[in-house]
Amino acid sequence: MTDIAYRFQNGFPKIGIRPTIDGRRKGVRESLEVQTMNMARSVANLIAENLRYPNGEPVQCVIADTTIGGVAEAAACADKFARENVGVSITVTPCWCYGTETMDMNASIPNAVWGFNGTERPGAVYLAAVLAGYAQKGIPAFGIYGEEVQEASDTSIPDDVRGKLLSFAKSGLAVAYMRGKSYLSMGSVSMGIAGSIVSDSFFQEYLGMRTEYIDMSEFVRRFEEQIYDPAEFERALAWVKENCAEGPDNNPEAIQTSREKKDQDWETVVKMTMIARDLMIGNPRLAELGFGEEAMGHNAVVSGFQGQRQWTDHFPNGDFMEAILNSSFDWNGIRPPFIVATENDSLNGVVMLFGYLLTNTPQIFADVRTYWSPASVERVTGHKLEGHAANGILHLLNSGSATLDGTGEQQLDGQPAMKPFWDITEDEAAACLAATSWRPAGVEYFRGGGFSSDFLSRGGMPMTMSRINFVKGVGPVLQIAEGYSVELPSDVHDKLDKRTDPTWPTTWFAPNLTGKGAFTSVYDVMDNWGANHGSISFGHIGAELITLASMLRIPVNMHNVPEENIFRPRAWGLFGTNDKEAADYRACSNFGPLYK
């Protein structure tokens, strides 16, 4: 087995905090030392108390050894940050400082500046000056400035400043964590799906990631040469037999597989799950078994499995493998989810990774399959949609690969939820498993057999659906739809579900409408969605996704996030303040990919 310590043995990037100060000595600098350093410490405490790494530990901050009044101290801080694996930079000050002398010149990491809104010293003046310098030097930086004036002695962080600091820090850490990691392509292009054409240049230039590739025959080699932990396999198979209830076979009787074949399929899909995990992150147990090279893995934080059709025409499908890896629990207990994209849709895998890094929660992979208007639902079922569903719903459905956390059987404040692994109880994990049945795969789709998960998400969960699409001549673009899961009466769900494949997991989703553009109606959301897949994250995280996208220079082509919640680098306003969507495109095009 692989434990959490092994998986995250290389550690995590830290956040660097730079207290800058007016460099004039003999009275000015000395009067500001304590206040400036206290600002840095308060930000470090805020971050440590509110943000966690994927392993559950508090995010670590590194503060410069001294306040920074000039270029020599800025250089000393940069050296310390390099030694300490700092991947995100926050500059804080209550006063005027020498802008280009004190600024962080590292263009490859996200930068932000908090200028204290106080009247005793002009922190806002420094903020404006240094942000102008960042723009002039082509280093987009985020500006943070509280709306209300504070007293010089006030050491608290106002709510508006607090929100921007945490949003920047979460998004910046996601950027820093991805850098140097891998996307593992298991197989190649699935059924002509464009998203599974894995682009080396996109991953390298926008995300700072490698792309790694294996042929699906590697699974066969590891089956036949027993390149997996046999003791773990026996334990895993016993766990599956106890916890994964097999549902009815929906295939016509004439083409149903035998009991013997189903039992063989269970053994195969359990081995596939172990092998895919070992391919992603490695497994020290393999070295003990004599497979030193295979024990290393591919340093992958996200992967995709082609499956269809070359694999699934002969072998059991990847649905169990994908669903269990994407979940927060398996035979080794409750643990962080892995991110695995169905059909090797790397562009959907990327937004799954974004959502995971921003929330530490697992992600639902789904087809954006059907728009059901209120009139259509009423015509087919006699039911009148109400509440969040009143304007229509989207049927999010895929062939069994969605995280089992998506059942909504976990609870947060008494409501259905998807939570970080460290907050999940054994009872909640068991409830997710109990709410899921494993249906024998439809052999017309999957000739090689296998099993697909079947569950229904509970309603009332705040959710954010997102997707990256690629446009020739533009590059990647991001779309975002915040909304809620919807719970329909069981007979209504059954009638609608049986019109498609009822052996697959369903999430009924109602996006929030704004009355304009792509969010004029639910139909417009469906009509403007850029591909057949979407990633669904728990919570309304659209604002954080927009912040993250701006760091990576990925423009957002549609979203329903309230304008007041949007936080981008200050230079974006220099590309226009009236049409912010167009300005976003111009800014991203001008600055180009983060790592190009």
Summary of the structure (lengths in Angstrom):
residues: 596
radius of gyration: 25.2
end to end distance: 38.1
largest distance: 92.3
contacts: 2156
relative contact order: 0.11
helix: 41%
strand: 20%
